[in-house]
Amino acid sequence: MRRTAIQLLLLMMLGTPLAQANPISLFTAWQAARQQDPNLLAAKAEREAGQSERAIGRAGLLPQISGSLGRSRMRGDLDTPNARGDMIRQDLSYTSKTSELSLQQTVFDWEKITAFRQGHAKADHALAVFDTQANEISERLINRYFQVLLTQQNVLLAHNHLQSADKHIRIAQRYFDLGEGTITAVHEAQSRRDMANARWLVAKDSLVVARRELQEMTGLDPQQIYPLRPQIQPVAIEPADLQAWMALAMQRNAQIRAAAQDLRVNALEIQRAFSGHLPSLTLVANLRKTEGESISSRDEKNSTRSLGYQVNVPIFSGGETHARVQQAQHNRDRSQHLMDAAREEIAVEVTKQYQGVVSGAEHIKALQRAVESSQLAVTASERGYQGGTHGIRDILDAQERLYQAQLDLTQTRLEYVMARLKLAAVADGLDGRLIDETTQLFFSQEAIDL
């Protein structure tokens, strides 16, 4: 027990994640990324900073209380003649004391009223921007997790292809030794084998990079990972209609919400700039206590209280206010165009991912049939080679088509699951419940080594 505790302590001190000893699922990777990814942590800090805009905007409408305290030591002498004409020196040193407490309360100030409304709009904008960033980070995590799966399968397929190429070299060499083949066939098989070996080496390098990219986001070393199930059963999406997904995205998509809040902020900026034409009214209260404020009153103590109002009426600002209004109007128009562009972009993305889900199942079935046909073609080519009706190139070409079909099938299966996740992300955002459901529906319960 003591040894285990020491090992755990050393792991914590070295910063090695304890969870890396366990296989990583899509859900656990997503959870780890929410705790470890520096970009998401930065987005959270930005979100919290944006929430301060509510208090900043409200502050201008609340009472402004300030106090001041002053102490000054005055030194001096006063020489005056007496009745005999002699000069008599009198010490005039004293301490001047001033204490003041003032209060200002806005009664009407359109700039501060607009700033209050803008504060809420800016805070809402920060929330929408965070949702957008969180979705982007979640999608990037899913891409990296699936990239690990794809590169792992590519390594496996490339290795199988390499082994097949080795077998075909032996077959070609044997037929050449028996006088039934040509040296050209041997060289052709060797060339394809070298290409297969290079492809396998590239695939292994890609897997190393993909693992490192996933580790950068999660803080976990992916030594084992859960792949997709061997057979994916398509699950109907809700809602089933494209227009329903489109309406959902237009209402809830984080990017559109962020653009709408930015438009709201800039629309309020027009009113804030226009406030330069309007008067303001402020209630002012003051309490002032002084002692020895001047030489003539150095022995006096005074206390004054005042209550009144202050009206500020702008008359001419050199055209600055008008220019600021025009500037704000142009910024408002820019935000409107950006929101329109965001709506169009999201509409395209919803259509793309929806079609990926709807046609993805049929695409998978078609590629499954292509893999089966390619396997039959390889077998037929090998038998034809033995019977003298096919050459070694026919076998190698069939084997190449089988490898490509298997790789396309793997990629399409991943793209189908990814399309379901991205459709939900672009419409309403990704959350833990959706990630967990996807993990349970489409991923195997048996981990594979990387």
ABEGO torsion letter per residue (X at the ends): XAAAAAAAAAAAAAGBBAAAABBBBAAAAAAAAAAABAAAAAAAAAAAAAAAAAAAAAAAABBBBBBBBBBBBBBBBBBBBBAAGBBBBBBABBBBBBBBBBBBBBABBAAAAAAAAAAAAAAAAAAAAAAAAAAAAAAAAAAAAAAAAAAAAAAAAAAAAAAAAAAAAAAAAAAAAAGABBAAAAAAAAAAAAAAAAAAAAAAAAAAAAAAAAAAAAGBBBABBBBBBABBBBBBBOBABAAAAAAAAAAABAAAAAAAAAAAAAAAAAAAAAAAABBBBBBBBBBBBBBGABAAAAABBBBBBBBBBBBBBBABAGGAAAAAAAAAAAAAAAAAAAAAAAAAAAAAAAAAAAAAAAAAAAAAAAAAAAAAAAAAAAAAAAAAAAAGABBAAAAAAAAAAAAAAAAAAAAAAAAAAAAAAAAAAAAAEBBAAAAAAAAAAABBABBBBX
